[in-house]
Amino acid sequence: MTAQKSAAWAHAKEVLRWSPDRKVDAVDVLSAALGMAAPVALGVYAGMPPAGLAAALGGLAASRAQPRGDFAARTGQSAAVLIPVICAVIFTIAGDDRGWIKDFLRLVAVSIAALVGSYSRSMAMTGTRFIVFVVIMHAMPEMNVAGGAVLLALVLIGALWTRGLGWALRAFAGRDDNMAPDERERPHGSMRQRIARWRRSLGSLAGWSYSIRITTGLAVSVVLEHLWPSHHLHWVGLTVVLLTPRHRELLSPKTTQRAIGTAIGVTATGIALRAGLPMWAFVVAIALLAGLRPLLHAGNYLLYSVVMTPLVILVIDAGHVPEFGLLLDRLFATALGAALVVAASAALTGLARKPAQA
């Protein structure tokens, strides 16, 4: 029992620990805040808040980390961020069918992206970004039916605006963005060696683990959505995507941080929106939350999840005030999604141990 208490205490300390290792530039904070808030403010001013929020979605995708290095390096880094988001938007708006066929294709796309992500660290980031935005886009039915080409253009404009703003602010502040050689990702071996290593990983259960876990959780979410369509259970899938770690762990500190932070964020957002904030306060709130993202992501992932969740909800709901039942549905879906993540990891851990025991 003492060992269990010690392990639980160590887990809790890691969940609450603030990491001072990573430094965040004030330019990154400012560009993240304006990258999302400016499109929303413009949409509110024009009487089209959903359009402003769609552009803010592009800003959300592009504001994770500002590019560094020379022009070629910056262009490559920006492409790595924008291409998976654009592909996610195109995939989602391709056709109006929201039935089983579209859901099945979404599961296939997520599974493939998860598998391809095990090729390298950069591909893992690209694949994860595609998966997250496919699920976010799936939860935005009102914007999807508003016109696929318009939605794609708005997301792209928002992303380019945020990236361009970051470049301009860094140039204005005189920041030296040239990366040292050891700061760039170095590929381990030739392309042929990396492909051979990737193919070998797919010959074991570990190589398929992430794809199996995330696809299974999303499949459960799809079934629940079709069984109870009035309960907005797409949030189960979003929770699964956000909480599932690439490397299998029964209950990692990051999973706990994400689960608790998401639950707090869902509750706080529902209460704030039902309080009837004026539109100017709505824009200020987005600016503050977006600006806190780079700071909190570097410091504590629980707090990062608390501010990230409202941003996702505001984009999904297009600024609409949620009903009380929707708030309860999202809290239930968050708990269920977290349980699915832990259950999938436990099941695969058990399967991995059986051959060794035999």
N, C-alpha and C positions, 0 to 999 in steps of 0.2 A: 504493500500500500504506500509506503514511504517513497519507493521508486516511482510509482505512478504519480504521486503528488509532486515530486521533483520534476518529472517530465512535463506535467501540466503547467507548473509554475514557469519552467523554462520556455514552454510554448507561448504562454501568455506574455512573458517579457519580450519575446521576439515579435509578437503581434503588435505590441505597443511601442517598440523601440523606434527612436528617431535616428535615422542614419545621417551622420554629418559628412559622409565621404564625398558625395557628389555636390558640386557647386552649380548653381543655376544663375545664368546671366540675366540681368534686369531687362535686357533687350528681348530675350526669349519670353519673359513674362508679359511685357508690353505687347509684343506681336501676337501672342496667344489670346490676350484679352481683346485687342482691337480686331483680330482676325475673325472672331465670332460675333462680337458685339456690333461692329459697324454694319454688316449685312442685315442684322436683325433690326437695328435702328432705322436703316433705310427702308426695310420692308414695312415697319410700323408707320413711318412717315408717309409712305405711298399707299397705305391702307391695305397692304398685302403681307401680313405677318408670316403666313406659311411659306411664301417665296423667300423671305429673309431668313427663315429658319432652315430652309433647304440649302441656301448658300452657306449658312453657318455650319451645316453638316460637312461641307467641304473644308471649312476652316478647322473643324474639329479633327478631321483626318490629317491635315497638313501641319498642325501646330505642335505635334508631339515633340519634334526636335528640329531646329533650324539647320539647314545644310551648312557644311564647312568645306573649306578647300578652294581650289581654283574653279573656273567656270565649268569645266568638264566634270569635276567631282560633284559640284552642286547640282548640275543637271542630272547626273546619274542618281544622286540621292533623292532628288525631287521626283524623278520618274519612278523610283522604287516605292515611293509613298503613294503617288497618284494613280499609277496603273492598276494596282489591285482594287482601289476604290472605284475607279471608272468601270472596271470589269464587273464589280459587284452591282453597280447601278444598272449597267447594260443587261446583265443576267436577270436582274429582278424585273425590269420593265419589258423584257422580251416576251410579248404575249400577255393577254389579260387573264389567262386561266389561273385560278387560284385553287384548283382542286388537287386531287391526289397525284396527278401526273407532275404538276409543277413542284409539289412538295417532294416527290421522289427525286426529281432532277436536282433539286436543291440539296438533298442529302448526298447524292452522288458527287455533286460539285464540292461540297464541304469535305467529303471523305478523300477525294483526290487531292484537294489543296492541303489537307493535313498530312497526307503521305508525301507529297512533293516537298513539304516543308522540312522533312528530315534530311534532305540533301545537304543543306548548309545552314548556317546561322542566318544569313541574309534571306534565304528562301523561307526559313521558318517565320521570320518577321513578315515577309510579304504574304505568305499563306495565311497567317493568323489575321492580318489586316483584312484580307479578302473575306475570310469567314465571318469576322465580326460585322463587317459592313453588309454582307449578304443578309445576315440575321436582322440587323437594324433596318435595312430597307424593306424586309418582309413585314416588319411591324409598322410600316408607314402607308397604310392603304389609301388614305386620303390624298397624299402627294402622288402616289403611283398613278392613280386614275386621272390626275390633273394634266397629264401629258408627259410621256416618257422623255421626249427630246428636250422639253423645257426643264424637267427635273435634272437631267444629265448636265445641261448647260449651267444651271444654277449651282450644282455641286462643284462643277469644274471651275466656275468663276470664283466661288468662295475659296476653293483650295489655292488657285493661282494668286488670288488677292492676298491670302495669308502668307504664302511663300514670298511673293514680291515685297510685301510689307516687311518681312523679316530681313530680307536682303538689304532693303533701303535703310532700315533702322541701324543695322550693323555697319553699313557704309558711313552713315551720318555720324555714328558714335565713334568711328575710327577703330572698330574692332579688327584684330588680326585673326582671320579665319583660316589661315593656311595650316593644314594639319601636318603634323610630323609623320614620317613614314610608319612609325609603330602604332599610330592612332588609326590607320586604315585597316580594314579587315583583310587579313592575309589568307588566301586560300590554302588549305592543307593538301599539298600534292597537286598533280595535274588533273585536268578534267576527267581523263580516263580513270585515274585512281579514285577520284571522288565518286564517280558513277559506280565503279566496282564496289566501293565501300558502302554506298547507299543500297545497292542491290543485295549485298550480303546482309545488311540490317533488316531488309524485308524478308529474309529467310527465317527470321525468328519472331516470336510473339512480341518482343520488345519493340521491333520496328513498326509494328502495326498498332501498338498500344494507344497512342494518341488518337489516331483515326477511329479506332473502334470505340473508345470512350466518348469522344465528342459526337460521333455520328449516332451512337445509341441514345445518348441524352436528347439529341435533337429529334430522333425518331419518336421517342416517348412524347416529346412536346407536340409533334405533329398529330399524333393520335389523340392527345388530350384536346387540342384545338378543334378537331373534327367532331369529337364526342360532345364537347361543351363549347360551342362557338360563341356563346354570349358572355363568356367569362374571361376573354382577353388573355388566354394562357400562352400566347406567344412569348410572354416574359419568362416562361420556364426555359425555352430555348436560348434566349439571350443570357439568362443567368448561367446556363450550362457552358456557353461559349466563353463567357468572361471568367468563369471559375476553374475551368478545366486546365490543369498545368500540362505542359508538353511532356515532362518527365513524370512518370507515375509515382504518386505519393498518397498514402491513405488520408492524411490530414496535414498538409503543409501550413506553415504560418501564413503564407500568401493566400491560400484558399480561405482560411479563417478571416483574414483581413478583408478579402473581397466580399465574402458572405455578409459579415457584420456591416461593412461599409455600404453595401448595396441596400440592405434592409433599412439602415438609418437614412440613406439618401431617398429611398422610396417614400418613407414616412414623412420626412421633412418637406419634400417637394409637394406631396399631396396636401399637407397642412397649409403650406405657403400659397399654393394656387387657390385653394378654397377660401383663403383670407381675402381674396380679391385685390391683388396688387395692381396699382395703376401701371400703364404701359411703360412709362419712363423707369419705374422701379424694376420692371421686368427686364429691360435692357441693361440696367446697372447690375442686376443680379447675374446676368449671363457674363458680363465683363469681369466681375469679381471671381466667379466660379472658373471661367476659362483661364484667367490670370493665375489662379492658385494651382491649376493642374501641373505645370512643370515644377513648381516648388514642392508640392506634396508628393508627386511621383518620385522625386529624388529623396524625400525625407521619410515618409511613412505611407505604405500602400493602403492602409485602412482609411486614413484621411483622404487619400487620393480617390478611393472608391466612393467616399461620401460626396465629393464634389463632382465626380464624373457621372454618377447616376442621375442627378438632376439635369445635367446637360443633355444626356441621352433621352430622358423623359420629355423634356421640353421640345426637342426636335421631333420625337415620335408623335407627341400629342398636338403638334403645331400650335402650341400656346393655348389650347383649350383647357378649361377647368375640368378636372376629372371628377366623376361621381364618386361617392364614398365607397360604393361597391367595387369600383375599379381599383381603388387604393387597397382594399382588402384582398382582391384577386392578385395584385402584384406582390403583396407581402407573402401570401400563400405560395405563389409561383416562385418567389425567391427562395423560400425554405425548401420547396420541393426540388428546385433546380440544384441547390447545394447538396441535398440528400442524394440525388442522382449521381452527382460528381463523385461523392465519397463511395457510394455503392459500386459504381463502375470500377473505381480504382481497387476496391476490396476484392471484387470478383476476379479481375485480371491478376491481382497479386496471388490469389488462391490458385488460379490456373498455372501461374508461373512456378509455384512451389511444388506442384504435384509431380512433375517429372523428376525433380531433384530428390523428393522423398521416395519415389519408386526405385 
